[in-house]
Amino acid sequence: MALRNLAPNSSYWYTGEVCLKFPPKIVSPGLPALLLDKRRKSDFIDYSAPRLQLQTILFYVLTQATHMLLKNLGLPLFVSQILAGLILRIPNVGNYQYLFNRSDDSILVLGAVGGLGYLFFLFLSGVKMDVSLTFKSGKKAVYIGFLTVLVPLLACLITNKVFHPEDYFFNTNKFFLAVSYAGTSFPVIHNLLSELKILNSELGRLGLSAALVGDMVTLVLTIFSLWMKEHGEIGTKRVLQDVGWVILFLAVVVFVLRPGIKWMVKHIPETSQKKDICFYLVILAFMLSPPITKQFHLHAKFGPFILGLVVPDGPPLGSALVEKLDPIISGFFLPIFATTCGIRVDPSSFKKISTFLINQSIGAVVTVVVKFGVSLALAMFCKMPMRDSLALAFVMISKGIVEIGYYSSMSDSMVISKPHYAFLIYMSTLIAIIVPILVKWLYDPSRKYLCFQKRTIMNSKPNQELRVLGCVHVPGNVNSIINLLNVCCLTRESSLALDVLHLVKLSGRATPLFIAHEKQELMTSDDSYSENVVIAFKQFERHNAEVVSLNVFTAVSPPNLMYEDICNLAIEHSTCFILLPFHRRWYIDGSIESEDQTIRSLNCNILETTPCSVGILVEGRRKVWFSTFRDPPSSQSYSSYNIAVIFMGGKDDREALALAKRISQDESVSLTVIHLKAKNSIGAILAESDRALDDEMLSGIKGSMRYLEEQVSDGPETSNFLRSIVEDYQLFIVGRRYKCEDPQTSGLELWCEFEEIGIIGDLLSSTDFIANYSVLIVQQQHQRNS
């Protein structure tokens, strides 16, 4: 059957031969029925449904096998998906002829399924993007975003002019191709930075901001190139009509559709049924967006992306869309699309190479090289270190699923030939392999955490301002931090510089946010992440006027990268003590109230990378162990709060003791230092230098606070002793003492559930100890070599 089809955004028809079978074979009668069919007119693979299932299984197995070999190099899963498709084109691999060439519609079915996934990917990419941040990006990001698109585009056009002097400089087809070579893709760069776990780093934030600007520039240039292409084919009048339709479309989107969605999100109650209605309406709009967009004379693939930009990012609607759709899209549909794009590459097509293909290939390579050079030059002009500048340059030239989809669309529309498509896929795959490896080698954000200054409580003078960073995840953490700080003897001579960082999970948006509430940076009227947190700590500041200086921040970022925000803020503000909440909370009866493993992972990352001392606060089983805002100390409140320091020796215990010395200045606190000594010193590994420092530290406090010595022979005896005293105190301060082996704790390490709080901290936090008290585990700053 001869069919005619119209290439997208073009005025000419192309003719092709397509063979169709009627009735189409979709669902097989089953393997037993086919085996019993004596005539054997049909094979199991002739039916499209089971064939698609087998192809999907093959894609998954081959992709995962390839990724297992390449993941140690830091390569993203996308590379393995493309390579799986390229591998299947190798003769005698995957039984290609049998599984893919049984009928002409085999690749078409895969392309249709993958194409739907690609449209969903474009839609979700738009949902995650916050276009308003384009106008809030710094000058550095704006310059990099603009120039890394425009200068390479100009270089490609100059290269084309050199090879074809007779052509106009802005030749329509070549300008369209040049835009595809020079463009920047925000989703690709975001995925790369996420895979490398540098999304929250200084380089990651700059790369994301520049990519957002570059993506908007690329979008405008792509639409402009399509208009130029139409101008050369159908004339100026039609182009002007198309421009008018696009302006009308954008007006409807900006002034009707987006306000309508915002109104719907604001006024629909938070009941599950009403929320589902809102979700389904957006999905319906997504399904209608491609044909509606075509009616406005735009490419159908712009529809889902623009609709995604219209949907408000973040909670509640944006988060719900991403959380529900992203797993199935990124886990099922998109891998099929990427692998299918690889399968469509025909290596045999290089047997016939035209001069046009050679010139375009050189132009594409020149564009990538110039893009790299411009990114490097701009980064160095902004006085970035050489290694960071090189890493940024590699990030800006990265290629991924968006470019692959773009080239696939051009191949379907016959804008590029088969060998041209194959070259672009090979080039994009090579760049996708090289970039992650080099960026990972060049850029290590943990380098800046190498701190040669001693930022500890021990090295802070008693009358010096104590710089503390408190981290908040849930509202319950607020009172706990305030209560602990209240016993730190806040006076004008011993003041507190408090930074509070509210950590919020990044959901439904791509760009991390860091909000300084004092300056209200990056805040909009709809952002209310930390309103209650700000109010509570402002009240704490007012109750301690002229004693506490407060700054409140909010970090909206992926949970596995939150430690970057904490460490960066600690370095910037010269913090000497970071206060973290424990990941588990209990009810008063000892049962678990809540547990969050992402918080536990965050605490472990902080302990490993911190530039200062750290404390993990395990909250007591009663909600409040001190009053939140207590009155100034008086004779009636003397010895109201009993605090104990468990001391066995070592730098972490000395840091805990330094904190206790500051607390002991408060007359409303009764503080006891309990020194657990081993009856038999055999097995102790404490160095002589540590023993000397311990003795010096203890000698300085014996006259100023209550001091007790208790001799124990092993871990069980230590456990029995602690169990006998837990009801006498409201707070225990202990050192973490990670990987310290002592007779006092021998045998307990086998029962330690949480290594991040040490053996004694874990013992006091266990459900075996039933009492109302809290535990603060302290780790002194680690001095690391560069």
N, C-alpha and C positions, 0 to 999 in steps of 0.2 A: 504494500500500500504506500503510495507516495503522499507525504504530508508536507504542508508548508507551515513554517513557524516564523514568528517575528522576533528578531534578536532584541533583547531589552534595550530601550533608549535608542533605537535606531529606526530608520525608515524603510529599510529594505527587507525583503523576505528571502529566506534561504530554503532550499528544497533538499530533502533527504529521504532515503528509503528506510522504512521501519516495518518490520514484520511482526504482526500481532496474531496470536492464536485465540480462536473462539471455540468454545467457552474457555475463559482463562482458568488455569489450574492453580488454585490457591491452597485449599486445605486437602491433604491427602486422606484417603480412606483408612489409613493405618498400615503399619508395616506388615502385620499378618495377612491382611487382605491382598497386599501387593505380592507377597511371597506365594500365595495360593492362586494368584492369577496366572493361569497356564499360558495365556496368549502373550503376557509380558509386554503389553503395549506401552506401559508407563513405568517410570522409575521413581523411586522415592524422592530423588532430588529434582524431578521435573515440577514439583509443586512448590510454589513460592514461599509459603509459610514455613514448612520444615527446612527448606533451603536457607531461609533467612536465619532461622534458629541455629543451624549448624555453622553458618558463616559467622554469626555473632560469637558463638563459643570458640571458634577458631581464632577470631580476633582477640578475644579476651586472653586465651591461653598464650598465644604468641606475644601479645603485648606485655603480659606480666613476666613471661620468661625473659624477654629482652630487657625489661626494666630491672629485673633482679641483677642482671649483669652490669647495668649502667648506673644504677642509683648511687653506688659508692663514689662515682665521679661527680655527683651533684646535678645530674641531668634531670630535667623535669619529665613527667610521664608523657607529655605531648610528643617528645622526641621518640620515645619507644613506640607510640601509636603510629607515627609516620613511618618509622623504620619497619614496623610490622607489615604495613602495606607495600613498602618497597621490596621486602623480602618475599612476599607472596607473588611478586612478578618474576622472581627468578625461576627459570625452568625447573620442573620436577620438584618444586617446593610447595607444600600445602595442596598438592593435587589441583592446581589452579584450573586446568582445562576442564576437569570434571566438576568442580564445585562452583566455578564462576562463569564459565563459558557454555553452560548447557543451553542457555537461551539468551537472546539479546537484551532481555529486560532484567537480567541478574544484577548488573551494576546499577541499573536505573532504580530498582527497588531499594538497594542499599543507599543510593544517593538521595532518594526521597526521604527515607527514615533519618539519615544523617543530616539532610538539609533542614528538616523540622527541628532537630536538635540545635543546629547552628542558629536558626532564627530565635529559638528560646535563649540561646547563649547571648545573642545580641541584645535581646530584651532585658535579661538579667544584668548584663553589663551596663545598660542604661539606668536600670534601677539603682545599682550600686554607686553610680557617679553623681556627684553633687556639682552641677555646672556653676553654681554661685561661687565655688572656691576658685574658679578661673579668674574672677575679678579680685580675689583676695590674695592671689599668689604674689610673692615678692618679685621685685624687678629681676633678680637673678633667674628665677624660674620662667618668667615671661620671655626674657631675651633668649634663653636656651630653647624654650618651646617653639618660638617663632622661627629663629634663625636655623635650627636643626631641620626644619622642613623647607623653608624658602631657599636657603643657599644650596643645599643638595639638589633641589628641583631646578634651580638655575644652572647648576653644573651639568645636570643631565641634558637639559635643553641645548646647552653649548656643545656638548659632546655630539648630540644628534645633528646639530648644524655643521659641525666639522665633517661628519661622514656624508651629509647630504646638503651641500651648500645651496642647491637649487630650491630646497624647501623653505617655506616660511618659518621664522623662528618659533612661533607658537603654532606649529602644525598640530591640528586637532587630535589625531590619533596618537601621535607621539607625546603630546602634552598629557593626554589621559593616562598613558603608560608611565610617564615620568612621575606623575602624582602618586601612582601606586608604588613606585620604587622609593620615593622620598618620604612617604607618610609615616606618622608616628601613631602607634596604637596604645591607648591607655590600658585596656584589658590585658594585653600581652605583657606590658611592663609591670603591671600590678601582679600578675601571676608569677613572673620571674622573681620579683622582690619577695613575694610570699614564700616561694619555694626555697629561696636562699636565706629566709628568716632575717631579712634586713629591712623589712617594711617600716619599722619604727626608727631606724637609724637616721642620722643626719643625711647620709647619701640617699637613703630610701625616700625620705620626705621630699628632698629636692627633685629626685627622679620622678616621683609621682606627680608633683606639681607641674614640672616641665612637660611630662607626658600628657597631662590633662589639657594644658594649653595647646600642645602640638596636635592632639587628637581633634580639638575643635577647629584648628587651622586646616587640618587634613580633610575634615568633613566639608568645610566650606569650599576648599579647592576641588574636591571630588565632584560636588554639585556643579561648580563652575566649569570643570572640564567636560562634564556631560552636556552642559549647555553649548560649549564650544563645539563639541562633536556634532550636536544637532544642527548648529549654525552652518556647519560645512555640508550637511546632508539635506536639510529641509528649509533653510533660509532663516532670515532674521525675524520675520513676523511670528513664526511658530515659537521661536525661542522667547520672544517677548511675552507671548501668551503663557508659556510655561513659567516664566519668572513671576508673572501675575498670580498664577495658580499656587506657586510655592509660597509667595507672600501671604496669600489668603489662608493657606494651610497652616503656616506658622502663627498667624493671628488667631485662628481657631484653637490651636494647641495652647498658646500662651494665655489667651484671655477667656477661653471657655472651658477647655478640657482640664487643664491643671487646677484652676479654681474649683471646678466641679468635683474633682477627685479629693482635693483638700477638704471641701465642705462635707463630702461623704464620710471621710475618715474621722472628721471632728464630731459629726452629729450622730453617727450610727453608734448605738450603745456597744459596750465591750462584751456582750453576751456572745457565746460561741456561734449561735445560729446566725446572728446578724453579721458577725465578722466573716463568716463563710460566704454570705451573700456578697459582701464587698470583694472578697477574694475571687469569686467566680465571675463577677462583673468585669474585673480587670483581665481575667483569662479570656473572657469573651471578646473584650476589646483587642486583646493581642491577636486572636484568630482573625478578626476583621481588619486589622491594621494593614496587612500587605495589599489586599485589593483596594482598600480605601486610599492608600498612599498612591497607588498607580493611577487612580482617578484624578489625583492632583498632579500628575505628570512627574512623579518622583519614582525612583527605583523601589521595587517592592520591599527590599531588605532594609530600607531606611525606616519603614513603618514601625516594626517592633523596637528598633533602637530608640527612635524619637518617643514612642510611647513609654519606654522605660525611663527616659529622662523626665517625662512628665510626672511619673509616680513619685511621691515624696520618699526620699531615701531614709533608711533607719526605721525604728519602730513607730507605729505598729504595722503599717501595711507593707513597707519595703522589707522589713525583717521577715514577716510572714511569707512573702513571696520567695525570698531567697532561701529560707529554711526548708520550705516545702518542695521547691522546684530544683534547687541546685544539686542535691544528691542524685536525682534521676537523670538530670541533664548532663552533669559532668561525669557521672559514673556509667551511663549507658549510651545516650544519644551522641554525645560529642566524640567519644572514642570511635564509634562507627563512622562518623563523618571524617575524622582525621585519617583513619586507616583506609577508608574508601578513596580519599584524595591521593593517598600513596599508591593504591592499586591502579589508579587511572594513569599513572606515569608509565609511559611506554618507552623503554630504553632503545628499542629498535627504530624509533622515530628520528634518532640522530643520524641515521644513514643519509637523510636528505636535509642538509643544513643550508638555509638561504643566507644571502648577504645581509638581509634585514635582521635575521635572528642574531647573527654575529655582532652587528652594530648595537642591537638592543641589549645583548648580553654585556657588552663592554660598557654601555650606558648604565646598566643596573649596578655593575661592580663599581664604576666611578662614583655613582650616587652614594653607595654604602661607604666608600672610602672617604668621600668629602663629608658625609654626615658624621663619621667618626672624628675627622679632623676638626670640624667646627665645634663639636661637643667638647673635645679636649682643649681647644684654644679658649673657649668661653669659660670653662672650669678653671683653667690656669689663670686667666685674666681676673677671675674672682678670688684669686689667691688660695685656691684649694691645693692641698698636698698633691704631689705628682701621682702617687698610687691611687688616691681617691679620684683624681681627674681622669685617669685611665679607666678606672672602674665605671665612672659615670658615662664616659664615652661608649664603652661596650654596652651598657644598659640601654642607651638611647638608640643603638642600631639593632636591638634585638628584634627577631621575627618570631611569629607564632601562629596560632590558629586563625586569627583575624586575617592576616596576609594570605594564608593558605586558602581560606574561604573566598577571598577577593580574587585570587588567581583562578580558582575553580569556577567562579561565576564568569570571569572573562573567557575562560575556555569554553564554557557552555554557550556563551553568546558569540563564539567564533571571533572574538576580538584578538585572541592570540592562538597560535597554532599548537599542535601537540608537542613538538620539540621545544617550543618557547615555554609552554607550561611545565614541561619536565625540567628545564633548566632552572626556572624560578623555584620549583619545589626543592630541587637539589640545593640551590643556594640558600633558601630559607632554612632547610634542615641543617646544613653545615653551620650557619650562623647560630641556630638554636643549640647546637652541640658545643660550639666554641665559647659562646658568651658566658654561660653559667660557670664553666670551669675557670675561666680567666677572672671573672668578677670575684668568685670565691677565693681565688689565690691572691688577688690584689687587695681586697677590702676585708678587714677584720674589725668590726665595731668594738670588740672587747679590748682593743689596744688602748683606747682612751681611758679604760678603767684601771690601767696600771698606775697606781698612785704611790708616789714616793714620799708624800707627806703623811704623817701619822694623824689620822682622823679618828680618834677614839675618845671615850669619856675619860680614860686615864690621863691622856695628854691635854685635856681641857682643865684650865685652872679652876679652882673651886668658885671663885667670884667672877668667872668668865661666862659670857652668854652661851648657853647650851643650845646647839643647833640640832633640831630633831625633825625627821621626816616621818609622819604618820600615814599609813596606808589604810584606806577604807574600801571595803567591798560591799557590805550590806549595812543597813541602818544600825544593827546591833553593835557594830564595831565602834561607833561614834562614842557612846558612853564609856566603853572600856578604855579607849585611848585617853579621854578626858579624865577619867578617874585615876589612871596611872600617873598622868602628868601633874595632877593636883598634889601628889605626895612628893614631888621633886623639889620641894622647898623653893617656891617661886617668890623671890624678893627682888628689889631693885639692884642689889649687889649680885644676885644670882638669877639673872633673867633667862627667858626662854624665847628662842627664835623658832617658831613652829611652822613648818610647811605641811599642809594636808593634801594628799593626793587621792582623789576619788577615782577608783579604777572601774571602768565600765566596759563590758564585752562589746567588741565591734560586731554589729549585726545589721545586715541590710544595707551596708554602705561599703565602699572600697577604700576610702581615704581615712586613715586614722586622724583623730582630732586631739589637740592638746590645748586646753582652755585655761587661761589665767583669769580667774574671776575678779581679781583686783582691777584688771584692765578690760575684762570682758572681751578678750581676743577671740575671734572666730565664733562669737556667740550670735545667735539669732533669736527672734522672739519665740520660736518654737522649741528651743533647746532648754530643757529643765532637768538635766541629768542629776545635778547636785544641789538643787535648791535647799532641801532640808539639811544636807550636810553643811552648807555654807551658813545657814541660820544658826545651827547648833554651835559651831565653832566661833562664830561671831559673838554669840552670847558668852561663851567661855572667855573670849578676849576681853569683853566688857567687864566680867567679874574679876579679871586680873589686869585691870588698867595699869599702864606704864610698866608692866612686868612681862607681858607676853606680846610679841609681835607676830602677826599671823598672815600667812598667804595660803589661799585655797586654790587648788588646781583640779582639773578633771582630765583624765586621759581615756579616750575611747579608742581601744586598740584590740587586736587579737590576743586572747589569753596567753598564748605561748610566747608573745613578744612584749608583754607588759613590763617585764624586768628591765627592758631598754628604757622605758619612760622613767622608772624609779631610779635607775643608776644615773641617767642623764641629769635628772633634777638634783640628785645628791651631789654630783660633781659640780654642777653650776652654782649651787648655793653653799658649797663647802660644808655639807652635813657631816656630823660626827656620829649620828646614831639613827638608824632606820628601824621603825617599829612596825612589825607585820602581824596581822591576825592569823591565828591557827586555822587550819582548814576544817576543823570539826568543832561542833557546838553540842552541848548536852542540855537536857532538861534536868530539873532539880532531882528527879528520881534516878538519874544516871543513864537513862536511855538517850540515844543519839537524836538530837533535834535536826541537824543538817550536816552534810559532808560534801565538800567540793574538791575533787581531785585536781582540778585546774589550779586552784589556790595552792594546793600542796606542791604542784610542779613549779609554780611561780616562786614559792618560798625557797625551794631547793636551788633554783636558778640564781636567786638573789644571794644566797649563802655562798655560791661558787664564784660569783662575779662582782660582788659588792666592793665599792671603793672606800667603805668605812665600816664601823661596827654595826651589828644587827641584833635586834631582839624580836623573838616570836612570842606573842602573848596568847597563852591558852586560857580562855575565859572560864570562870568558875561555874558551878552548876546552879548557882542562883544568879538572877539576872544582873543585880547590882551589888557589888561588894563594898563600894564606898558610895556616899551620896554624890550626885553628879556635880553640883555646885555647892561646895561646903563653905561654911563661914570661916573667917580668919581664925587661926588657932587661939585658944584661950585656956585658962587653967582648968576649966571643966572638961575640955576635950582632950586633955593630955593623955597619952597612951591609949587613944581610942582605936588605933589600927595597929595590928601586930604583923610585922613583916619579918621573914627569916631568909637569910642567905646561906645556902648550902655550899661550903667551901672544901675543896679537896686539893687544889693546887693547879697551876697552869695558867696560861694567858687568858683563857675565857673566864675562869673563875676570878682572876684579878680584875677583869673588866666589870664583872658583876659586882665585885666588891667596891669598885670605883663609883658605880651608880648608887650603891648602898650608902657610901660616904656622903654623897650629895643629899640623899633622902634623909639621912640621920640628922641633918641640920633642922629639920622640921620637928618642933616640939610635940606636935600632935601624933607623931608616929613612934611606936616602940619597935626598934629594930634589933634583931638578934643575929649574930654571926655564929653558925654552927660549923665547926671544923671537924670533918670526918677524917680521922687518922687511922692508918692500918696498924693493927696489933703486930703484924709481921710484915716488915718492909720488903721481904723477898718477892720479886715479881714486879715491883714498882719500877717504872721506866722514866720517871721525871728527872730531867737534867739538873746538874748542880746549879747552873745559872738560874733555872726556873725556881729551884728551892730557895736560893738567895733572894730572888725577887718576891717570892711568896712571903718569906719571913719579914722582909722589909715592909711589905704591904700590911701584914697582920700587926706588926709592931706599931704601926701608925693609927690603928683603929681600936686597939684593946682598951685604951683609956677613955674613948669617946662613946662607945656603945657596948651593949651586952655581948659577951664572947663566951662560947661554950665549946668544949672539946669532947668528942665522943670517939672512942676507939671501937672499931669493928674489924672482924676478921675476913669477911667475904660479902658477896652480894646479898644473899638471903638475910644476913644479920643487918645489913644496911636497910633492906626493905622493911624488916620488922621495926627498926628504930624509927624510920620515917612514918610508918603507919601509926606509930604511937603518938606522934606529935602533930599530925596534919590538922587536927581539930583546934589547935592552939593558935593558928595563924590564918590570916586572910590572903596573904600573898607570899609566894616563895620565889626567890630570885636565884637562878642556878646558871652555871656555865654550860655551854654545849659539850665541850670536851670531846669533839669528834675523833674517833679512832684512838682514844687514850685508854690504855689498859692499866688497871690498878687493882690491887687486892680488894679494895672496898666495893668494886662493882663486878668482881669475877663471878661468872655464872649468870649475870643479868643480861649480858649482851645477846644471849640466845633468845630471850623473850622480848627484846626491843622491837616494837612495831614501827615506830617512826624515827628513823635515824637522824632526821633533820633537827630534832629537839634533844638529841643525846640520850644517854641511858637514864640518868637521874630525872631529866625532864619527862621522858616517856613513862618512867615509873610513877611519878607524881600525877601524871595525866591519865593513868589507867583507871578503869572502872573498879578495880580492886580497892582503890582508896576512896571511900565514901565520905566526903566532907565538902563544905562550901568554901573553896579557896581558888585562887587563880595562880598560874605559874608563868613567870617571865624567863625565857631561855635566852642567854646572851652569848653572842660570838664576837670576839674581837676582830678588828680589821686584819685581813691577811696581807702581808707584805709579799708581793710577787715580783719576780724578775722580768725584765722586758725581753 
